[in-house]
């Protein structure tokens, strides 16, 4: 395998130990990176590590320090930190199994591919993978990587398994603080039906290839135009300002109906929705007939 393992160790389930390797499952997407430039000279800005009253210092003179009081530090060598004994540095012990939907999506952080470390580990690896599939469970444990210990989940994925680091409870904000002011009420049935119909119309299987970073494309286009303009300032046309609140707010019913009229993805045959009755149009006001002109005798 060409990639370098992010972590090597063993998964332990009771008395069974499975040597495994973990590889990063994601990578950084295309992005546009900018540097800070000193405009008059055109030189790139650089940053030096300096100590007050000393000036620039060499990298080999820098140590890690923990501040115990203002201005007072406990200094640690890197090998002292590396020597801290923690079993989870080399062993992921599965201590609990839960249903996947029991873990809130807010806790998931980063995925990793898990593969057997060698041929001897394959049999036990496959047994664990298939057991997770059949029981539809996710294994939980703790694993130390790159200077911290994570709570992790382990699930079957194709021929292999995926490990995902999870956030600790104190790293996740409570939703109630953000949602408490949202009214707890049932929506209008007709509006809800229109919204369901709109969702059904746009329903499709997830395909990540359908999406790309349009902001990166726009920045690349701007850079190309700027290069051709030889320094001339380029400003994109401003978008129309969003409708202000109040009397200018678009009627929700009309907006949903108009959205359904627009051409788009065909409705998924697997999704059935209840027919929605169109809102009755108000009867047109009749103009009173003009009195007939009297005939002259």
Secondary structure as GFF3:
##gff-version 3
##sequence-region A 1 297
A	DSSP	beta_strand	7	13	.	.	.	ID=ss1
A	DSSP	beta_strand	16	24	.	.	.	ID=ss2
A	DSSP	beta_strand	37	38	.	.	.	ID=ss3
A	DSSP	beta_strand	43	44	.	.	.	ID=ss4
A	DSSP	beta_strand	50	51	.	.	.	ID=ss5
A	DSSP	beta_strand	55	56	.	.	.	ID=ss6
A	DSSP	three_ten_helix	59	61	.	.	.	ID=ss7
A	DSSP	beta_strand	64	69	.	.	.	ID=ss8
A	DSSP	beta_strand	72	76	.	.	.	ID=ss9
A	DSSP	alpha_helix	78	82	.	.	.	ID=ss10
A	DSSP	three_ten_helix	87	89	.	.	.	ID=ss11
A	DSSP	beta_strand	91	93	.	.	.	ID=ss12
A	DSSP	beta_strand	96	99	.	.	.	ID=ss13
A	DSSP	three_ten_helix	100	102	.	.	.	ID=ss14
A	DSSP	three_ten_helix	105	107	.	.	.	ID=ss15
A	DSSP	beta_strand	108	116	.	.	.	ID=ss16
A	DSSP	three_ten_helix	119	121	.	.	.	ID=ss17
A	DSSP	alpha_helix	122	135	.	.	.	ID=ss18
A	DSSP	beta_strand	137	145	.	.	.	ID=ss19
A	DSSP	beta_strand	148	157	.	.	.	ID=ss20
A	DSSP	beta_strand	160	166	.	.	.	ID=ss21
A	DSSP	three_ten_helix	169	171	.	.	.	ID=ss22
A	DSSP	alpha_helix	176	179	.	.	.	ID=ss23
A	DSSP	alpha_helix	189	201	.	.	.	ID=ss24
A	DSSP	three_ten_helix	208	210	.	.	.	ID=ss25
A	DSSP	alpha_helix	214	228	.	.	.	ID=ss26
A	DSSP	alpha_helix	252	261	.	.	.	ID=ss27
###
